Amino acid sequence: DYQPFLLKTLCLLLERVGSKYENLHLTGVKALNDVAFAFDHSNVAELIAENADYFTSQVTSRLKKAWNTQSA
């Protein structure tokens, strides 16, 4: 089952898309487009929408970890 690996990879790619460094940003955008195409999505938005529940969970988890680290 590829799903756990796909979801982890998508999170990492989205982080790269948000990079302030142009090369990382552009590489992340290209990789996301390639993944969307490989999984028969018409665009990246469709790929993200299909996995929105997972992303919401990941963001919540990361915010909780950050909060616990800062308040310790």
PDB file of N, CA, C and O in Angstrom:
ATOM      1  N   ASP A   1       0.847  -1.190   0.000  1.00  0.00           N
ATOM      2  CA  ASP A   1       0.000   0.000   0.000  1.00  0.00           C
ATOM      3  C   ASP A   1       0.887   1.247   0.000  1.00  0.00           C
ATOM      4  O   ASP A   1       1.693   1.439   0.911  1.00  0.00           O
ATOM      5  N   TYR A   2       0.742   2.066  -0.992  1.00  0.00           N
ATOM      6  CA  TYR A   2       1.568   3.260  -1.161  1.00  0.00           C
ATOM      7  C   TYR A   2       1.044   4.466  -0.388  1.00  0.00           C
ATOM      8  O   TYR A   2       1.780   5.436  -0.206  1.00  0.00           O
ATOM      9  N   GLN A   3      -0.189   4.435   0.064  1.00  0.00           N
ATOM     10  CA  GLN A   3      -0.842   5.615   0.633  1.00  0.00           C
ATOM     11  C   GLN A   3      -0.052   6.278   1.768  1.00  0.00           C
ATOM     12  O   GLN A   3       0.107   7.498   1.739  1.00  0.00           O
ATOM     13  N   PRO A   4       0.451   5.539   2.766  1.00  0.00           N
ATOM     14  CA  PRO A   4       1.210   6.217   3.833  1.00  0.00           C
ATOM     15  C   PRO A   4       2.448   6.938   3.298  1.00  0.00           C
ATOM     16  O   PRO A   4       2.806   8.013   3.781  1.00  0.00           O
ATOM     17  N   PHE A   5       3.093   6.342   2.303  1.00  0.00           N
ATOM     18  CA  PHE A   5       4.285   6.960   1.727  1.00  0.00           C
ATOM     19  C   PHE A   5       3.921   8.184   0.898  1.00  0.00           C
ATOM     20  O   PHE A   5       4.628   9.191   0.918  1.00  0.00           O
ATOM     21  N   LEU A   6       2.825   8.092   0.177  1.00  0.00           N
ATOM     22  CA  LEU A   6       2.363   9.225  -0.624  1.00  0.00           C
ATOM     23  C   LEU A   6       2.049  10.416   0.268  1.00  0.00           C
ATOM     24  O   LEU A   6       2.462  11.539  -0.024  1.00  0.00           O
ATOM     25  N   LEU A   7       1.331  10.183   1.338  1.00  0.00           N
ATOM     26  CA  LEU A   7       0.922  11.277   2.210  1.00  0.00           C
ATOM     27  C   LEU A   7       2.127  11.940   2.867  1.00  0.00           C
ATOM     28  O   LEU A   7       2.178  13.166   2.962  1.00  0.00           O
ATOM     29  N   LYS A   8       3.086  11.157   3.316  1.00  0.00           N
ATOM     30  CA  LYS A   8       4.308  11.713   3.910  1.00  0.00           C
ATOM     31  C   LYS A   8       5.063  12.538   2.862  1.00  0.00           C
ATOM     32  O   LYS A   8       5.552  13.631   3.148  1.00  0.00           O
ATOM     33  N   THR A   9       5.146  12.000   1.664  1.00  0.00           N
ATOM     34  CA  THR A   9       5.839  12.693   0.583  1.00  0.00           C
ATOM     35  C   THR A   9       5.143  14.001   0.227  1.00  0.00           C
ATOM     36  O   THR A   9       5.805  15.013  -0.002  1.00  0.00           O
ATOM     37  N   LEU A  10       3.821  13.989   0.177  1.00  0.00           N
ATOM     38  CA  LEU A  10       3.086  15.213  -0.144  1.00  0.00           C
ATOM     39  C   LEU A  10       3.343  16.301   0.890  1.00  0.00           C
ATOM     40  O   LEU A  10       3.491  17.470   0.534  1.00  0.00           O
ATOM     41  N   CYS A  11       3.396  15.931   2.156  1.00  0.00           N
ATOM     42  CA  CYS A  11       3.690  16.927   3.198  1.00  0.00           C
ATOM     43  C   CYS A  11       5.068  17.540   2.982  1.00  0.00           C
ATOM     44  O   CYS A  11       5.235  18.756   3.076  1.00  0.00           O
ATOM     45  N   LEU A  12       6.047  16.699   2.694  1.00  0.00           N
ATOM     46  CA  LEU A  12       7.401  17.203   2.458  1.00  0.00           C
ATOM     47  C   LEU A  12       7.445  18.108   1.224  1.00  0.00           C
ATOM     48  O   LEU A  12       8.116  19.140   1.232  1.00  0.00           O
ATOM     49  N   LEU A  13       6.740  17.726   0.182  1.00  0.00           N
ATOM     50  CA  LEU A  13       6.724  18.549  -1.028  1.00  0.00           C
ATOM     51  C   LEU A  13       6.039  19.888  -0.785  1.00  0.00           C
ATOM     52  O   LEU A  13       6.498  20.915  -1.285  1.00  0.00           O
ATOM     53  N   LEU A  14       4.963  19.889  -0.035  1.00  0.00           N
ATOM     54  CA  LEU A  14       4.282  21.153   0.274  1.00  0.00           C
ATOM     55  C   LEU A  14       5.177  22.073   1.092  1.00  0.00           C
ATOM     56  O   LEU A  14       5.129  23.293   0.930  1.00  0.00           O
ATOM     57  N   GLU A  15       5.991  21.496   1.967  1.00  0.00           N
ATOM     58  CA  GLU A  15       6.949  22.316   2.714  1.00  0.00           C
ATOM     59  C   GLU A  15       7.939  22.964   1.759  1.00  0.00           C
ATOM     60  O   GLU A  15       8.295  24.130   1.930  1.00  0.00           O
ATOM     61  N   ARG A  16       8.386  22.216   0.755  1.00  0.00           N
ATOM     62  CA  ARG A  16       9.336  22.763  -0.216  1.00  0.00           C
ATOM     63  C   ARG A  16       8.694  23.866  -1.038  1.00  0.00           C
ATOM     64  O   ARG A  16       9.343  24.867  -1.342  1.00  0.00           O
ATOM     65  N   VAL A  17       7.442  23.700  -1.401  1.00  0.00           N
ATOM     66  CA  VAL A  17       6.736  24.731  -2.166  1.00  0.00           C
ATOM     67  C   VAL A  17       6.698  26.037  -1.376  1.00  0.00           C
ATOM     68  O   VAL A  17       6.740  27.118  -1.964  1.00  0.00           O
ATOM     69  N   GLY A  18       6.619  25.946  -0.063  1.00  0.00           N
ATOM     70  CA  GLY A  18       6.570  27.132   0.782  1.00  0.00           C
ATOM     71  C   GLY A  18       7.927  27.725   1.114  1.00  0.00           C
ATOM     72  O   GLY A  18       8.013  28.676   1.891  1.00  0.00           O
ATOM     73  N   SER A  19       8.980  27.181   0.542  1.00  0.00           N
ATOM     74  CA  SER A  19      10.330  27.659   0.841  1.00  0.00           C
ATOM     75  C   SER A  19      10.557  29.074   0.311  1.00  0.00           C
ATOM     76  O   SER A  19      10.024  29.459  -0.730  1.00  0.00           O
ATOM     77  N   LYS A  20      11.355  29.829   1.046  1.00  0.00           N
ATOM     78  CA  LYS A  20      11.728  31.171   0.583  1.00  0.00           C
ATOM     79  C   LYS A  20      12.830  31.114  -0.477  1.00  0.00           C
ATOM     80  O   LYS A  20      13.136  32.117  -1.121  1.00  0.00           O
ATOM     81  N   TYR A  21      13.418  29.939  -0.650  1.00  0.00           N
ATOM     82  CA  TYR A  21      14.470  29.756  -1.650  1.00  0.00           C
ATOM     83  C   TYR A  21      13.843  29.322  -2.974  1.00  0.00           C
ATOM     84  O   TYR A  21      13.151  28.306  -3.048  1.00  0.00           O
ATOM     85  N   GLU A  22      14.097  30.102  -4.003  1.00  0.00           N
ATOM     86  CA  GLU A  22      13.423  29.891  -5.282  1.00  0.00           C
ATOM     87  C   GLU A  22      13.629  28.488  -5.848  1.00  0.00           C
ATOM     88  O   GLU A  22      12.682  27.878  -6.345  1.00  0.00           O
ATOM     89  N   ASN A  23      14.856  27.970  -5.777  1.00  0.00           N
ATOM     90  CA  ASN A  23      15.111  26.637  -6.331  1.00  0.00           C
ATOM     91  C   ASN A  23      14.303  25.561  -5.614  1.00  0.00           C
ATOM     92  O   ASN A  23      13.759  24.666  -6.261  1.00  0.00           O
ATOM     93  N   LEU A  24      14.219  25.635  -4.289  1.00  0.00           N
ATOM     94  CA  LEU A  24      13.414  24.664  -3.543  1.00  0.00           C
ATOM     95  C   LEU A  24      11.936  24.816  -3.876  1.00  0.00           C
ATOM     96  O   LEU A  24      11.227  23.828  -4.067  1.00  0.00           O
ATOM     97  N   HIS A  25      11.483  26.058  -3.943  1.00  0.00           N
ATOM     98  CA  HIS A  25      10.080  26.328  -4.287  1.00  0.00           C
ATOM     99  C   HIS A  25       9.728  25.741  -5.656  1.00  0.00           C
ATOM    100  O   HIS A  25       8.741  25.019  -5.792  1.00  0.00           O
ATOM    101  N   LEU A  26      10.532  26.051  -6.655  1.00  0.00           N
ATOM    102  CA  LEU A  26      10.242  25.589  -8.013  1.00  0.00           C
ATOM    103  C   LEU A  26      10.319  24.070  -8.134  1.00  0.00           C
ATOM    104  O   LEU A  26       9.517  23.450  -8.834  1.00  0.00           O
ATOM    105  N   THR A  27      11.288  23.481  -7.447  1.00  0.00           N
ATOM    106  CA  THR A  27      11.411  22.024  -7.462  1.00  0.00           C
ATOM    107  C   THR A  27      10.202  21.376  -6.803  1.00  0.00           C
ATOM    108  O   THR A  27       9.702  20.360  -7.286  1.00  0.00           O
ATOM    109  N   GLY A  28       9.727  21.957  -5.703  1.00  0.00           N
ATOM    110  CA  GLY A  28       8.534  21.440  -5.036  1.00  0.00           C
ATOM    111  C   GLY A  28       7.304  21.529  -5.918  1.00  0.00           C
ATOM    112  O   GLY A  28       6.504  20.595  -5.969  1.00  0.00           O
ATOM    113  N   VAL A  29       7.150  22.643  -6.609  1.00  0.00           N
ATOM    114  CA  VAL A  29       6.013  22.824  -7.525  1.00  0.00           C
ATOM    115  C   VAL A  29       6.064  21.781  -8.643  1.00  0.00           C
ATOM    116  O   VAL A  29       5.056  21.149  -8.959  1.00  0.00           O
ATOM    117  N   LYS A  30       7.234  21.610  -9.231  1.00  0.00           N
ATOM    118  CA  LYS A  30       7.396  20.624 -10.314  1.00  0.00           C
ATOM    119  C   LYS A  30       7.087  19.223  -9.812  1.00  0.00           C
ATOM    120  O   LYS A  30       6.381  18.466 -10.479  1.00  0.00           O
ATOM    121  N   ALA A  31       7.609  18.873  -8.646  1.00  0.00           N
ATOM    122  CA  ALA A  31       7.385  17.534  -8.095  1.00  0.00           C
ATOM    123  C   ALA A  31       5.902  17.299  -7.799  1.00  0.00           C
ATOM    124  O   ALA A  31       5.376  16.223  -8.083  1.00  0.00           O
ATOM    125  N   LEU A  32       5.229  18.297  -7.233  1.00  0.00           N
ATOM    126  CA  LEU A  32       3.793  18.147  -6.960  1.00  0.00           C
ATOM    127  C   LEU A  32       2.997  17.949  -8.249  1.00  0.00           C
ATOM    128  O   LEU A  32       2.079  17.130  -8.298  1.00  0.00           O
ATOM    129  N   ASN A  33       3.348  18.689  -9.274  1.00  0.00           N
ATOM    130  CA  ASN A  33       2.677  18.510 -10.566  1.00  0.00           C
ATOM    131  C   ASN A  33       2.915  17.109 -11.117  1.00  0.00           C
ATOM    132  O   ASN A  33       2.003  16.488 -11.663  1.00  0.00           O
ATOM    133  N   ASP A  34       4.140  16.614 -10.974  1.00  0.00           N
ATOM    134  CA  ASP A  34       4.464  15.268 -11.446  1.00  0.00           C
ATOM    135  C   ASP A  34       3.683  14.203 -10.679  1.00  0.00           C
ATOM    136  O   ASP A  34       3.186  13.247 -11.273  1.00  0.00           O
ATOM    137  N   VAL A  35       3.577  14.368  -9.364  1.00  0.00           N
ATOM    138  CA  VAL A  35       2.837  13.407  -8.541  1.00  0.00           C
ATOM    139  C   VAL A  35       1.352  13.434  -8.915  1.00  0.00           C
ATOM    140  O   VAL A  35       0.725  12.384  -9.061  1.00  0.00           O
ATOM    141  N   ALA A  36       0.799  14.628  -9.066  1.00  0.00           N
ATOM    142  CA  ALA A  36      -0.614  14.737  -9.451  1.00  0.00           C
ATOM    143  C   ALA A  36      -0.862  14.021 -10.778  1.00  0.00           C
ATOM    144  O   ALA A  36      -1.837  13.282 -10.916  1.00  0.00           O
ATOM    145  N   PHE A  37       0.008  14.239 -11.735  1.00  0.00           N
ATOM    146  CA  PHE A  37      -0.128  13.590 -13.042  1.00  0.00           C
ATOM    147  C   PHE A  37      -0.002  12.073 -12.912  1.00  0.00           C
ATOM    148  O   PHE A  37      -0.765  11.330 -13.529  1.00  0.00           O
ATOM    149  N   ALA A  38       0.962  11.613 -12.107  1.00  0.00           N
ATOM    150  CA  ALA A  38       1.192  10.171 -11.936  1.00  0.00           C
ATOM    151  C   ALA A  38      -0.011   9.463 -11.323  1.00  0.00           C
ATOM    152  O   ALA A  38      -0.247   8.285 -11.592  1.00  0.00           O
ATOM    153  N   PHE A  39      -0.772  10.182 -10.497  1.00  0.00           N
ATOM    154  CA  PHE A  39      -1.944   9.596  -9.856  1.00  0.00           C
ATOM    155  C   PHE A  39      -3.248   9.988 -10.559  1.00  0.00           C
ATOM    156  O   PHE A  39      -4.330   9.928  -9.976  1.00  0.00           O
ATOM    157  N   ASP A  40      -3.115  10.389 -11.822  1.00  0.00           N
ATOM    158  CA  ASP A  40      -4.270  10.680 -12.687  1.00  0.00           C
ATOM    159  C   ASP A  40      -5.169  11.808 -12.188  1.00  0.00           C
ATOM    160  O   ASP A  40      -6.384  11.770 -12.381  1.00  0.00           O
ATOM    161  N   HIS A  41      -4.575  12.805 -11.551  1.00  0.00           N
ATOM    162  CA  HIS A  41      -5.327  13.998 -11.175  1.00  0.00           C
ATOM    163  C   HIS A  41      -5.102  15.052 -12.247  1.00  0.00           C
ATOM    164  O   HIS A  41      -4.035  15.106 -12.859  1.00  0.00           O
ATOM    165  N   SER A  42      -6.096  15.880 -12.471  1.00  0.00           N
ATOM    166  CA  SER A  42      -5.958  16.901 -13.508  1.00  0.00           C
ATOM    167  C   SER A  42      -5.070  18.054 -13.067  1.00  0.00           C
ATOM    168  O   SER A  42      -4.530  18.784 -13.899  1.00  0.00           O
ATOM    169  N   ASN A  43      -4.918  18.220 -11.742  1.00  0.00           N
ATOM    170  CA  ASN A  43      -4.046  19.280 -11.235  1.00  0.00           C
ATOM    171  C   ASN A  43      -3.701  19.012  -9.766  1.00  0.00           C
ATOM    172  O   ASN A  43      -4.222  18.082  -9.151  1.00  0.00           O
ATOM    173  N   VAL A  44      -2.821  19.838  -9.224  1.00  0.00           N
ATOM    174  CA  VAL A  44      -2.368  19.679  -7.839  1.00  0.00           C
ATOM    175  C   VAL A  44      -3.511  19.940  -6.864  1.00  0.00           C
ATOM    176  O   VAL A  44      -3.611  19.267  -5.838  1.00  0.00           O
ATOM    177  N   ALA A  45      -4.367  20.901  -7.167  1.00  0.00           N
ATOM    178  CA  ALA A  45      -5.488  21.212  -6.274  1.00  0.00           C
ATOM    179  C   ALA A  45      -6.369  19.985  -6.057  1.00  0.00           C
ATOM    180  O   ALA A  45      -6.833  19.737  -4.944  1.00  0.00           O
ATOM    181  N   GLU A  46      -6.593  19.230  -7.107  1.00  0.00           N
ATOM    182  CA  GLU A  46      -7.398  18.013  -6.995  1.00  0.00           C
ATOM    183  C   GLU A  46      -6.700  16.977  -6.105  1.00  0.00           C
ATOM    184  O   GLU A  46      -7.346  16.321  -5.288  1.00  0.00           O
ATOM    185  N   LEU A  47      -5.397  16.837  -6.264  1.00  0.00           N
ATOM    186  CA  LEU A  47      -4.614  15.917  -5.429  1.00  0.00           C
ATOM    187  C   LEU A  47      -4.696  16.311  -3.962  1.00  0.00           C
ATOM    188  O   LEU A  47      -4.895  15.462  -3.093  1.00  0.00           O
ATOM    189  N   ILE A  48      -4.544  17.595  -3.695  1.00  0.00           N
ATOM    190  CA  ILE A  48      -4.598  18.083  -2.312  1.00  0.00           C
ATOM    191  C   ILE A  48      -6.007  17.929  -1.746  1.00  0.00           C
ATOM    192  O   ILE A  48      -6.170  17.526  -0.594  1.00  0.00           O
ATOM    193  N   ALA A  49      -7.012  18.241  -2.534  1.00  0.00           N
ATOM    194  CA  ALA A  49      -8.393  18.116  -2.065  1.00  0.00           C
ATOM    195  C   ALA A  49      -8.714  16.673  -1.685  1.00  0.00           C
ATOM    196  O   ALA A  49      -9.414  16.423  -0.704  1.00  0.00           O
ATOM    197  N   GLU A  50      -8.203  15.737  -2.459  1.00  0.00           N
ATOM    198  CA  GLU A  50      -8.453  14.323  -2.167  1.00  0.00           C
ATOM    199  C   GLU A  50      -7.823  13.899  -0.840  1.00  0.00           C
ATOM    200  O   GLU A  50      -8.296  12.966  -0.192  1.00  0.00           O
ATOM    201  N   ASN A  51      -6.758  14.587  -0.441  1.00  0.00           N
ATOM    202  CA  ASN A  51      -6.037  14.224   0.779  1.00  0.00           C
ATOM    203  C   ASN A  51      -6.165  15.282   1.874  1.00  0.00           C
ATOM    204  O   ASN A  51      -5.355  15.316   2.801  1.00  0.00           O
ATOM    205  N   ALA A  52      -7.170  16.136   1.773  1.00  0.00           N
ATOM    206  CA  ALA A  52      -7.331  17.261   2.701  1.00  0.00           C
ATOM    207  C   ALA A  52      -7.467  16.822   4.151  1.00  0.00           C
ATOM    208  O   ALA A  52      -6.922  17.475   5.042  1.00  0.00           O
ATOM    209  N   ASP A  53      -8.177  15.738   4.405  1.00  0.00           N
ATOM    210  CA  ASP A  53      -8.335  15.262   5.787  1.00  0.00           C
ATOM    211  C   ASP A  53      -6.987  14.946   6.411  1.00  0.00           C
ATOM    212  O   ASP A  53      -6.736  15.280   7.569  1.00  0.00           O
ATOM    213  N   TYR A  54      -6.123  14.304   5.642  1.00  0.00           N
ATOM    214  CA  TYR A  54      -4.799  13.965   6.147  1.00  0.00           C
ATOM    215  C   TYR A  54      -3.990  15.230   6.425  1.00  0.00           C
ATOM    216  O   TYR A  54      -3.332  15.326   7.461  1.00  0.00           O
ATOM    217  N   PHE A  55      -4.031  16.198   5.513  1.00  0.00           N
ATOM    218  CA  PHE A  55      -3.258  17.422   5.710  1.00  0.00           C
ATOM    219  C   PHE A  55      -3.726  18.180   6.943  1.00  0.00           C
ATOM    220  O   PHE A  55      -2.912  18.714   7.697  1.00  0.00           O
ATOM    221  N   THR A  56      -5.024  18.225   7.144  1.00  0.00           N
ATOM    222  CA  THR A  56      -5.565  18.886   8.330  1.00  0.00           C
ATOM    223  C   THR A  56      -5.043  18.222   9.591  1.00  0.00           C
ATOM    224  O   THR A  56      -4.659  18.901  10.543  1.00  0.00           O
ATOM    225  N   SER A  57      -5.029  16.912   9.598  1.00  0.00           N
ATOM    226  CA  SER A  57      -4.516  16.158  10.738  1.00  0.00           C
ATOM    227  C   SER A  57      -3.034  16.446  10.962  1.00  0.00           C
ATOM    228  O   SER A  57      -2.603  16.625  12.101  1.00  0.00           O
ATOM    229  N   GLN A  58      -2.259  16.492   9.892  1.00  0.00           N
ATOM    230  CA  GLN A  58      -0.824  16.753  10.006  1.00  0.00           C
ATOM    231  C   GLN A  58      -0.543  18.157  10.537  1.00  0.00           C
ATOM    232  O   GLN A  58       0.323  18.336  11.393  1.00  0.00           O
ATOM    233  N   VAL A  59      -1.263  19.137  10.039  1.00  0.00           N
ATOM    234  CA  VAL A  59      -1.071  20.516  10.504  1.00  0.00           C
ATOM    235  C   VAL A  59      -1.418  20.619  11.984  1.00  0.00           C
ATOM    236  O   VAL A  59      -0.685  21.245  12.750  1.00  0.00           O
ATOM    237  N   THR A  60      -2.518  20.018  12.389  1.00  0.00           N
ATOM    238  CA  THR A  60      -2.923  20.028  13.795  1.00  0.00           C
ATOM    239  C   THR A  60      -1.861  19.385  14.664  1.00  0.00           C
ATOM    240  O   THR A  60      -1.506  19.923  15.713  1.00  0.00           O
ATOM    241  N   SER A  61      -1.352  18.247  14.241  1.00  0.00           N
ATOM    242  CA  SER A  61      -0.323  17.537  14.997  1.00  0.00           C
ATOM    243  C   SER A  61       0.946  18.372  15.129  1.00  0.00           C
ATOM    244  O   SER A  61       1.533  18.443  16.208  1.00  0.00           O
ATOM    245  N   ARG A  62       1.366  18.997  14.046  1.00  0.00           N
ATOM    246  CA  ARG A  62       2.589  19.810  14.079  1.00  0.00           C
ATOM    247  C   ARG A  62       2.414  21.055  14.946  1.00  0.00           C
ATOM    248  O   ARG A  62       3.344  21.465  15.640  1.00  0.00           O
ATOM    249  N   LEU A  63       1.234  21.650  14.909  1.00  0.00           N
ATOM    250  CA  LEU A  63       0.981  22.812  15.763  1.00  0.00           C
ATOM    251  C   LEU A  63       0.999  22.420  17.237  1.00  0.00           C
ATOM    252  O   LEU A  63       1.522  23.164  18.067  1.00  0.00           O
ATOM    253  N   LYS A  64       0.437  21.268  17.567  1.00  0.00           N
ATOM    254  CA  LYS A  64       0.454  20.797  18.952  1.00  0.00           C
ATOM    255  C   LYS A  64       1.876  20.549  19.422  1.00  0.00           C
ATOM    256  O   LYS A  64       2.234  20.911  20.543  1.00  0.00           O
ATOM    257  N   LYS A  65       2.693  19.930  18.568  1.00  0.00           N
ATOM    258  CA  LYS A  65       4.093  19.681  18.923  1.00  0.00           C
ATOM    259  C   LYS A  65       4.832  20.998  19.128  1.00  0.00           C
ATOM    260  O   LYS A  65       5.602  21.138  20.078  1.00  0.00           O
ATOM    261  N   ALA A  66       4.602  21.956  18.250  1.00  0.00           N
ATOM    262  CA  ALA A  66       5.262  23.258  18.375  1.00  0.00           C
ATOM    263  C   ALA A  66       4.822  23.958  19.653  1.00  0.00           C
ATOM    264  O   ALA A  66       5.642  24.558  20.349  1.00  0.00           O
ATOM    265  N   TRP A  67       3.545  23.887  19.961  1.00  0.00           N
ATOM    266  CA  TRP A  67       3.025  24.515  21.172  1.00  0.00           C
ATOM    267  C   TRP A  67       3.647  23.886  22.410  1.00  0.00           C
ATOM    268  O   TRP A  67       4.057  24.601  23.325  1.00  0.00           O
ATOM    269  N   ASN A  68       3.723  22.566  22.453  1.00  0.00           N
ATOM    270  CA  ASN A  68       4.301  21.862  23.599  1.00  0.00           C
ATOM    271  C   ASN A  68       5.782  22.166  23.756  1.00  0.00           C
ATOM    272  O   ASN A  68       6.274  22.249  24.881  1.00  0.00           O
ATOM    273  N   THR A  69       6.493  22.330  22.668  1.00  0.00           N
ATOM    274  CA  THR A  69       7.917  22.649  22.721  1.00  0.00           C
ATOM    275  C   THR A  69       8.128  24.062  23.260  1.00  0.00           C
ATOM    276  O   THR A  69       9.030  24.289  24.066  1.00  0.00           O
ATOM    277  N   GLN A  70       7.310  25.003  22.822  1.00  0.00           N
ATOM    278  CA  GLN A  70       7.462  26.393  23.246  1.00  0.00           C
ATOM    279  C   GLN A  70       7.032  26.601  24.683  1.00  0.00           C
ATOM    280  O   GLN A  70       7.606  27.438  25.380  1.00  0.00           O
ATOM    281  N   SER A  71       6.042  25.866  25.141  1.00  0.00           N
ATOM    282  CA  SER A  71       5.530  26.097  26.489  1.00  0.00           C
ATOM    283  C   SER A  71       6.269  25.277  27.544  1.00  0.00           C
ATOM    284  O   SER A  71       5.999  25.419  28.736  1.00  0.00           O
ATOM    285  N   ALA A  72       7.195  24.426  27.119  1.00  0.00           N
ATOM    286  CA  ALA A  72       7.942  23.594  28.077  1.00  0.00           C
ATOM    287  C   ALA A  72       9.071  24.366  28.716  1.00  0.00           C
ATOM    288  O   ALA A  72       9.800  23.821  29.545  1.00  0.00           O
TER     289      ALA A  72
END
